[in-house]
Amino acid sequence: MLPEIGQFSLILSLFFALTLAVVPLIGYWTNNRLLLETARPLTFIMLILVAISFVILSVSFITDDFSVLYVSQNSNSQLPIWYKFSAVWGGHEGSLLLWVLILSGWCAAVAFKIRTLPEDVGPVVLAVLGVVSSGFLSFLLFTSSPFARLLPDVPVDGGDLNPLLQDFGLIVHPPVLYMGYVGFSVAFAFAVAALITGNLNSSWARWARPWTAASWAFLTLGITLGSWWAYYELGWGGWWFWDPVENASFMPWLAGTALLHSLAVTEKRGVFKSWTVLLAIFTFSLSLLGAFLVRSGVLTSVHSFAADPTRGIFILGLLLVLVGGSLLLYAIRAAQVKSTVSFGLTGREAWLLLNNILLTVLTLTVLLGTLYPLIFDALGLGKISVGAPYFNSVFTPIALLLIVCMAVGPLSKWHNTPLSVFFIPCLSSVILSALISAALVYWYDFGLLAWISFTVVFLVVCLSFADWFGKVSAGTKGIIPRARQLPRNYYGMLLAHLGMVVSLVGIVLVSINSQESMLRLSPGESTSMAGYEFRFDRLEQVKGPNYVADRAHFLAYKAGEPVAVLYPEKRLFTTRQQVMTEAALDAGFTRDLYISLGEKLDGSAWGVRIYVKSFVRWIWLGGLMMMVGGLLAALDKRYRRRAE
């Protein structure tokens, strides 16, 4: 009975989403205040109904209701309860329901804050979100219902969750990532609402900015968690693989970063209005493209949810309707989107324009590398692979140039900036950064790329401090009072920029200063690497809730002193008869010790991978700093005021 209630709630939620998509727009066009005011209650009802469906599906998993097809395919009675809950979004149907739930949550958040918007704008924004919600609810109901029954042939037990997903990473990574993915629909809704209402002045950018910053922060955290999960779970010791589905989340992040900066210019100076609207549409379309790549079956990836082409066709149709319709509306309104404000070549507008150009080039670079093999294959021209060498060689120099612009840009002023403002801080910072980097490279015997990267890192740190000190030392109030007066938006930008260079330090050092080895070891044998001695002490068999495992005991020593005990495992999941590697690591601020078991060889010998990863934690520390910076920017006090 409960699954039928869940299905009925979804049907009702689609009805209310369609009503939300239509009624407020009719109210706007007829200037009917009563119809406009229906937007808020319709949004809240839609959220409640979707939440009911999600709770019912969760209960079905936790109570082992294998009469539900989706539960029987993705759960098992022996599965620990926390994995039963995360298994709700471990497959296509449930993950799409989570997507719709989060989308409904974003809609409700906008409805809650609607009173800060003009009376004729907020309902239109919610109506656009209603259109988006209707599309995804239709996708869920017509192609991917999570409540389909197996009656009367109910299996005794389920097929189990993919062992790769039986991890804490599944609990946190997809929900946070979807918060970012789906959140960009709000920026899209604000852009389309601005086109519909004709409010294409700087006001719409101020309304959209905090929502975009919050979405960007969640997407940053989601990508960071995904990188961390891949690092410790796959047993390969890597943190980024340029997997097509990794790229599918990275592309909207790059476009969203450009959108954040473009919104700042549109709000402050009223320029880039046309470009900002297009960026909002482009960012949202990349989120839809990510959904297509994951759910269409065009990719073979550990991230893929489905292999049903009909689902891919549905998403392509949805993308065509939403993005094509918004671009058509943009073309109709193009004459009203023009900017007439001018700026100089050294003004902050010019620096942010360069920032947007570089971010767009990076996005297109990743898009080309991701889609080119698919297009090549679809045209019957053969199968090709575009991997890390392409992305690293093309992406890296543009990214370093972008970070340099990121360092210099905040020193500039709106409209125009005298060159004298740049000259002294930039020259002194470049010299100091180059010398410090040269000393590090010489001391540790690094190469040219490391010297360039570290110079860029220290340049960002020096210029960020120079910019902050210049702001807090101006006037007579004193440094501390002036520092407290600076807005959260500024500190968010500062923290995000510093987080970027912290991640860059981790990326560079883990790439050039890490060591790895693939060995044949038996219990009692030892090996030395990077100043550490690793001893394979013994092997034992252990039993988990739904697996049996060979667990190795490794002792790590440095200078004869014990520093860690590591327990890598080779697990056999009994339901699926699938073997998985569970790596062991000893995490540190400047290094990780990482061991994974390979295949069992002859006798008592095992294949063993041992890594000493330098500063790898800094990659995720930088991601957390960027996320906090984005949330600080979103919580700036001025966004709480009612819009004029």
N, C-alpha and C positions, 0 to 999 in steps of 0.2 A: 504493500500500500504506500509506503513512504516514497519509493522511487517514482510512483505515479504522481504523487503530490509535488515532487521536485520537478518533474516534466511539466506539470500544469503551471507551476510558478514561473517556469521559463517562458511558456506560451503567454501568460499574462504580462510578464515583463516586456516581451516583444510588443504586445499591444500598447502598453504605456509608453514604450520608447517611440513607436510610430506616432502616437498622439503628441508626445513631446516634440517630435520633429516637425509636426504640421501646425498644431494649434497656436503656439506663440508666434510663428511667422505670419499666420493669418491675422493675429492680433496686431502685429507690427504694421502690416500693410493696410489694415482697416482702422488703425489707431484705436483699437479696442483694449482698454486698460484691463478689463476682466480677463480676456483671453491671454494677455501677456502675463498676468499674475498666476496663471495655471502652471507656469514653467517649474516653479520651485516644488510644489507638492507632487507633480508628476515625476520629477527627478528622484525625490526621496522614496516614493512608492516603488519606482523601478529598482532602486538599490535594495530595498527590503525584500522584494521578490527574488532578485538574483541571490541575495545572501541566504534566503531560505533554501534555494536549490543547492547552493554550495554546502551548507550545513548538512543537508540530507545526504548528499553524496559522501561527505566525510563520515557520517554515521554509518553508511553502508560499508565503507572500508573498515572502520574500526570494529564493526560487529560481524565481519566476514560474510556479508550477504552476497554469496557467489551466484545468486540468481540474476544479478546485474552483470551483463556481459563485460563491461569495462572493469568492474571489480575483479571478476574472475581472471581477466587477462593480466592484471597488474598488481595482484596481491596474493597473499598466501597466509594460511592460519598460523604458520610458524614465524611470520615476519614480526619483528618487534613493533610495538604499538606506535612509536614515533615515526617509523618508516611506513606504517600503514597510513598515517595521516599525510606524510609527504608524498606517498604514492598517489594521492588524489590528483596531483599535477605531474605525475611521473609519465603520463602518456598523453596522446593528442587531445582526447575529448576533455579530460580533466584540466589540462593546462589551458585549454581554450576557455573553459568555464572560469578558471582563475583570472584569465585575461579580462573577461567580461565583468567579473566582480570588481577588479581593480579599476576598470573603465567607469563602472557605475559609481565607485568611490570617488574618483576624480570629479565626475559630474556633480555628485552631492557636495563635494568641497566647494566647487564653484557656486553652486546654489546657496550654500551657507554664507558665502562672502558676496553674494550678488548685490547687497545693499551698498557696497562701496562703488558700484558701477552706476552710470546713468540709467534711468528707468527704462529707456528704450533699447539699451544695448545688452544688458544681462540676459533677458529672456531669449534674445536672438543667439547669443553664445550658447545657451543651453539647448536651443533648438538644433544648432549645428552638431552639438555633442549627441543629441538624440538621433540624428541621421547616422552618425558613426556607430552608435550603440545598436541601432536597428540592423545595420549591416552585419555586425559581429554576432548578434543574437540570431539572425537568420542563418548565418553560417553554422552556428552551433546547433540549431534546431533541425535544419534541413539536411545537413551532411554529417554531423558529429555528435549526435545526442549521447550524453554520458549515462542515460537511464534506460537504455535498451535492455530488454529482459532475455534470459535464456530459458524461460519456462517452456515445457515442463522438465527439460533435461538439465537439471541443476547439478553441476559438478560437486564432488565431495570436497575438493580443495582447489585452490586457485593456481594459476600458472606462475605466480611469483613476480615480484618487481625485478627489473633488470639489475643484476648485482652491481653494475657500475654506478647505479643510482642509490644504492643502499649506503648512504653516506650523509653526514651532516650538511654537506654542500647542497644537496637537493632541497633540504629544509629551508635554507636561506637564500640561495642564489636566484632561482627563478622568480619568486615573489618580488624581490628587490629589483631585479632586471626588468620585470614587467612594469613596475612602478615608473621606471624611466621611459621605457618604450611607449607605454600607453599615455603617460603624462604629456607627451608632445602633441597629443590630440587636442589638448587645451589650447596650446599656442596656435595650432591650426584653426581651432574654432574661433579664437579671437581675431585671427587674420581674416577668415571668411566673413565673420560678423561685421568687421570693419568695412569690407567690400560691399556687403549687403546694405548697411546703414549709411554708408558714405562718410563715416567718421574716420577718415584717413589722415588725420592730423597726428601730432605726437602723442595724443592721449592714449590711443589704443596700444602703443608700445609700452607705456607705463603700466597699463592694466595687465599686459601679457608678460611683462618682465619677471615678476616673482614666480609665476607658475612655470615659466621656462627654466628659471634657475633651479627650482625645486626638482623638476623633471630631470634636468641635467645632473643634479647631485645624486639622485637615485640611480640613474643610468651609470654614472661613474662608479658608485659603490657596487652595482650589479656586475659590471665588467671586472672590477677588482676582485670580487668574491669568486667569479668564474675563473680568473687567472690563478688565484690561490688554490681552488679546488682541482683544477687540471694539474697543477704542480705536484700536489701530494697524493692524488688519487690514481693517476694513470700509471705511475711508476716509471715515467720516462725522464723525470727530473727537469722538465721544461715548464715554462710559465706562459708561453704564447706560441702558437703553432701556425698562425695565419690560416686556420681552418675557415672554410667559407661561411660557416655559421658564426664563428667568432667575428669575422668581418661584418656579418649582418648586424651585429650590435655596435661595432666600432664605427660604421659609416654614419648612423644617426647621431652618434656621440660627436663626431667631427662636425657634421652639419649643425648640430645643436650648439656647439661651441661658437661657430660662426654666427648663428642666430642670436645668441646671448650678446655678443659684441655689437652686432648690427642694431639690435633693439636699443642699446645704450645710446648710439648715435642718433637714431630716429627720435628717441625721447628727448634728448638734450638739445639737439640742433635741428630737428625736423628734416634731416636729409636721409638718403638711402631708403625712403619709404617704399618705393617699388621693389627694391632688392630685399628688404626685410620681409615683405609679404611673400615674395617668392621663396625665400629661405624657410619660412614657416611651413609652406606647402611642401617644399622639397624634403625637409626633415621628417615630416609626418609620412610622406610617401616612402622614405627609406625604412621607416618602422614597419609599414605594410609590406615592403619588399622582404624584410627580415622574416615576417610571418609567412610569406609565400615560400621562401627558401626552406624554412623549417618544416612546413606542412604539406608541400606539394609532391614530395618524392623525387625531385630533380637532383637532390644531393644524397650521397651516401656518407653519413657523418654520425659520430657518437651523439650529436645533438639532435638529429632528425627525429621528428615525432611520428611522421606518417609517410606512407608510400602510395597514396591514393591520388591519381591525377585529377579526379573530379574536384577534389578539395582545392587543388592548385588553381583550377579554372575558376572556381568560385571567388577565390581571393583576387585573382587577376581582374575579374569582373568588378569586384568591390573597389579595387584600386582604380580601375578605369572610371567608375562612377564618381568616387570621392575626389580623386586628384584631377581627373579630366573636367569634372563639373566646376571645381574651384578655379582651375586655370581658365576655363571659359568665362567665368565670372570676372576673373582678373582682367582678361582681355577686354571685356565690356567696360570695366571701370578704369582702364589704363590711363585715360586722359586725366583722371582725378588723382592719380598716384604720383604724378611728377613732383620732384623737389626743385625749388627755385633758390634755395640757400647755397651760397658759394663758400668755399674754404680754400686755404692756402696749402701748398705742397708740404709744409712742415707742421700743419695743424694736427690735432689729435684725430680729426676725421680722416686725414690721409693715412695715418698709421693704422687706424682701425679698418680702413678700406684694404690696405695691404694685408692685414691680418685675415680679412675675409677671403681675399683672393687666394692666399696660400692654403687656408683651410679647405676651400672649395677644390683646389687642385689636389690636395691630399685625399679628399673624399672621392673624387673622380678616379684617382690612381687606384685606390682600393676597389672601387666599383668595377673598373675595367679588369683588374686582375681576378676578381671574383666571378664576373659574368662571362668573360671571354671564353674560358673552356666550355661553359654550358652552351654558348651560342655556336661555338665551333663544332661541338658534338651534335647540336640540333640540326645544323645545316648538312650533316653527313660528311664533314671534312676530316673526320678522325677524332681521336681522343688526345688531348694535350693536358699537361699539368703546369699550372702556374703556382710556384711555391715560394718559400722564404727568400731565395736569392733575388727574385724580381722585387718583392716587396721591400726587402732591406736596402737594396741598391737604389731604388727610386724614392722610397719614402724617407730614408734617413736624412739626406742633405736638405730636403725641403723642410722637414720637421725642425732641424737645427736652425735654419734661417728663420722659421716662424718663432722659435723661442727667443732669438736675438731681437726680433721686432717686439715680442712680448715684454722684453726687458726695457727697451728704449721708449716705447709708446707712452707709458704712464707719466714720463717726464714732460710730455708736450701739453700744450694748452689748446682750448678750442679755437677754431678759425685759423689762427696762425701762431707760430712760435719762433721767436728770435733764435738764430743758431747759437748764440752765446749761452742759451739755457742748456743746450745739449753738450756743448764743447768740453767744458771742464769736467763734469761728472762722467761723461762717456770716455774721454781720453784717459783720465786717471783710473777708471774702473777697468778699461781694456788692458792697460799696462799692468796693473796689479793682478788681474785675473790671469793674464798670459804668463806672468812670472811665477805665480803660485802653481799654476798647472804644469809649467815646464819643470819646476822642482819635483812635483809629484811624479811626473812621467819619467824623469831621470832617475829618481830614487827607486821606483818600482819597475823600471825597464818596460814601460808601456809604449804603445805606438802612436802614430800621428793622429789617428781618429780619437784616441783617448785624450790627447792634448787639446784637440779642437773641442771635444765634448766638455771637458772640465773647464776650459776657458769660458764656454757659454754658460756653464753652471755658475761659476763665480761671478760672471758678469751680471746675471740675473739677480744674484744675492746682493751684490754691491749697489746696483742701480735701484733695486727695491728699497734698500735701506736709505739711499740718497733721497729717493722720492718721499719716503715717510718722514725722514728727518727734516727735509725742506718744508713739509706741511706743518709739522708740529713745532718748528722753531720760529715760524713767522709770527709776528705780533709780539705782544708784551704779556700775555697771560701765563706763559710758562709751558714747558714741554708736556707735563702730565695733564693739565687741563685741556690743552689743545688736542692731545692724543685721545682723550675721552670724548671730545666733540666730533672726531672723525666718524662718519657713518659706518654702519655695519657693512654696507655694500662695498666700501673701500677695503675694509679689513678682509672681507670675503674674497675680493679680487686678489689681494696680497697673498693670502693663505693659499689660494688655488694656484697662483703662479709659482710660489715656493714649493708646493706639492708637486708641480710638474717637474721641477729640477731635481727634487729628491728622487722621484721615479727615474729620471734620466741617469742619476748617479748609480742607482741599482741596476738599470739596464746595461749600462756600460761596463760596470765592474763584474756583473755576473757573466757577461759575454767574453771578457778578456782575461779575467783573473780567477776563473773557476777551473777545477780539475775533475776529471771523471775517468773511471777505469772499469772495464768489463773483465771479470776474472773467473777462474775456475778454483773454487775453494771447498775444502772438506772441514768438518768440525776438528778443531785443534790447530788449524793453520792460520797464519797471519799475513798481512800485507801492509805496506806503508805508502802514504800519499799525502802531499801537501803539509808535511810536518806532523801528521797523525798516524798512529798505528791502529789498525783494525784487526781484531782477533775474532774469528768464528769459533765461539765457545762451544755451543751444542745446538742440537735440533730436537724439538719435541712436537708431538701432535696435540692439538687442542680442539675442543668442540664448541662451536658457537650456537646461537639459537636456530639457525637454518643452514649451517655450513660446518665442515671440518677443515682443519688447516694444519699445514706444516709451519711451525714457528721457529725461526732461527734466533739465537741469542748472540749478538755481537757486542764486544767490549771495545770502546774507543779510548785511546791513550794519547796524551801529548806530553812530550818530554818525560815519559815514564809514569806520568800521573793519570789516573782514570778521569775521564771527562764526561762519559755518557755510556748508557747501556741502550742498545737499539734492538727492536723486535720486529723485523720484517716477516711477512707471512705470505704463503701461497694457499689461497682458500679455494675449496671445492664447494660450490653451492649445490645442495643435494637435490633440490626440486628441478632445477634447469640443467644440472650436471655441467655447470659452467665454471671454469677455473679463472680466478682473478688474483692479481698481485696487490698486496697491501704493503705499501712502502713504509719504512720507519725513518723518522728524522729527529734530529736534535737541533732545535731552532736556537739561533743566537742573533744578536743585533748586527754583527758584522759577518757572520758565516752560518751556513747550515751544513750539518753532516747528514747525508741522505743515503740510505741503502735499500735496494729492492732485490728480491729473489727472482732469478730467471727460471730456466728449466732444470729439472734434476738430470744430472749426467750419470755416467757409469759409477757403480759403487756408491760411496757416500758423498760424492762431489756434487756441487750445485754451481750453476751459473749465477754470478753475483754482479750487480752494478753498484758501484760506490761513487758518490759525488761529494765534493766539497764545494759548496756554492757560496761565492763571495757577495755579501751585501744584497742578497736576493730579497730579504724582507723590506728593503728600502723601496722596492717597486710598489708594494702594497701599502706601505706607510705613506708614500706620496699620493696614492689613490685615495686613502682616507682623508688626507689633508685637503685634497681637491674637493671631496664630497662635503666636508665641513665648510669649506669656503663657499660652495654653492648654496648651502642651507643658510649661512650667514647673510649672503646677498639676498636670498628670498625673504628673510625675516627683517629686512630693513624697515625702520619705523615709518618711513614716508609712504610705504605701500598700504599701510593700514588706514590712511585718510581716504575719505570719500572722493572719488574722481569727479572732476568738474566737467 
